[in-house]
């Protein structure tokens, strides 16, 4: 598939051109310089044609362009072509286009307005879209006709979309870059470094996994400086969350807050599988004690809407293979239940348990929640007995009922009271 990168100086309208092609995944188009800071991809597909188009950061100098070109080369793509966007053709543009021409890149020249071909060196370009009042329509028609779909009957049924979401500075871009094994998303300790959602594919176990790095949700209103950017960023995040096969909520081990709970609650009500990764665990001194306190904190303060799958990780130090295995486990996880469903079966479970409780106080369940921590599955049972007073045969019988009711044969789990 051909890959077309829209490049040009700052504020030439690259994001606007990208958005004309991409009517769903739109990047932030703004008159402020350097609004786009990452390379953003959109696959343009129809029944008859297919190609990828990319929005890129603008450059002011030749050295800025070389930095962008180096970043594009790190993407390890074939069939790279460039759409060079201009409003007027300068000596700096000439220098850059000569550089691309010398490297044998296919180069298309585009302008939103009509430009006389005497203003540029036309021999540098494979094709130009500059001398018409509707250059975009001509460019779009050209790309459609020159990128015929190779396999008309192939449907990518094994494609999964995984969206990384969370508060600001939790390490979402670091996690994304580690999984991709390349610096796709810019990382920084400053707030709102990621503005546009960055997406990329990786092949894993005969599946195409499309990961989305979204902009951080800024918790403190006093820190929200770029309200126009932040609103558009969150709209992008919401778009990808709706399309997701799996949502990854990334939390910071050094920053517990009520917002963590509200984010867990809002995501769990989506009726989509989601994964809670507690990042920066490498910075915690007593990891075992921290994990125990974290789970107690969740259990005491959060009403579960669906199963939670929790891992404690370090995005910096965890291996790519380990992170992908965590994602794969959750995509194929059988231990996932809506809490509302679990609580519907409590009445019948209590009825069955009553049959084996002779000459003793009746054991009664109030509610059940389910969660997984570092690949270990648990049912948390709220009941009328203290843990030390629950007899072994009650635990054993309850486990058998859950296996039967929830089709968990072969799935290991523990009961927590």
SULPEZI-V651289 format. One line per field, one symbol per residue. ss: DSSP state (h for helix, s for strand, l for the rest). psi: psi as a letter, one per 40 degrees, with the letter a starting at -180 (. if undefined). A space follows every 10 residues. Layout:
BEGIN
ss = ???
psi = ???
END
This chain:
BEGIN
ss = llssssslsl lllhhhhhhh hlllllllll llllllllls ssssslllss ssssslllsl lhhhhhhhhh hhhlllllls ssssslllll hhhhhhhhhh hhlllsssss llllllhhhl lhhhllsssl llllhhhhhh hhhhhllsll llllllllss ssssssslll lhhhhhhhhh llllllllll lllllllsss ssssllssss ssslllslll hhhlllhhhh hhhhhhhhhh hhhllsssss sslllllhhh hhhhhhhhll lllssssssl hhhlllhhhh hhhhhhhhhh hllllslsss sslllllllh hhhhhhhhhh hllllllshh hhhhlhhhhh hhhhllllll llllssssss sssllsssss ssslllhhhl lhhhhhhhhh hhhhhhllll lllsssl
psi = hihhhhiiii fefddddddd dgecghihhi eiifdheihh ihhhiadeih iiihiiiiid iddddddddd dddeefiifh ihhhhidihi dddddddddd ddefihhhhi idihhheeei gdeeidiige fiegdddddd dddddefihd gdehhgeehh hhhhiaiife fdddddddde figdhhiiei ifdhdihhii iihhffihhh ihhiiihhdh deegdgdddd dddddddddd ddeidhhhhh iheeghiddd ddddddddee fihihhhhif deehcgdddd dddddddddd ehhhdiihhh ihihddeiid dddddddddd dfheghihdd ddededdddd dddddeghfi hhhhhdihii ihhfehiihh hhaeiideeh iddddddddd dddddeffhe hhiihh.
END
